[in-house]
Amino acid sequence: MVRLFVVVRHGQSLFNIDKVVNGDPKLDRGLSEQGIAEAERLAGQLAALPLDLVVVSPFPRAIQTANIALMGREVPHLVDDDLGDVRIGDLEGESLDAYRELPAHSNRKEHFPGGESLDEAAMRYADAFERLLARDELATLVACHEIPLRYLVNAAAGSGELNGPVTYVANATPYLFDEPALHRAVGRIRELAG
């Protein structure tokens, strides 16, 4: 039997509209109207797929996306804190431009003030996906954020850089990984971020 992991970025959030960064799930404002519509479209894409488990980041925007996409189906949920967005510390609530201007945005080993480095976040993501691989469900939906999904896509393809060649991941769009691809991605993330 082929194990399938359907990994999605949350739908458009209110923070996405405002171009504000958020690394604390307690401050998350959830999905925008467009984000809700995106999650509803995702529901149609997943409707025929029997899911055994839903794994979500602790952020309301990810949980809301998964719940809308399930269309009321009873599927066990697991919240994994390690799938949360980058812990940006003192940058919380600042503009996306301010985030991109910091050295930590371009130097993966540098910490965001009061937060973590991108490499530390990548290792968290690898830990979370490794825990999923240790489980035995056949079909798992994972709702998380753009950065862990982008890293996963690039690492599974064997890229030498976690940020490319795929540089953008669409909201509420399913990316499919079988078990070997997820194993490959976890190993590559560890190589590149270690």
Secondary structure, DSSP 8 states (H G I E B T S, - for coil): ---EEEEEE---BHHHHHTB----GGG---B-HHHHHHHHHHHHHHTTS--SEEEE-SSHHHHHHHHHHTTT----EEE-GGGS----GGGTT-BHHHHHHSHHHH-TTSB-TTS-BHHHHHHHHHHHHHHHHTS--SEEEEEE-HHHHHHHHHHHTT-SBTTBS-----BT--EEEEHHHHHHHHHHHHHHH-
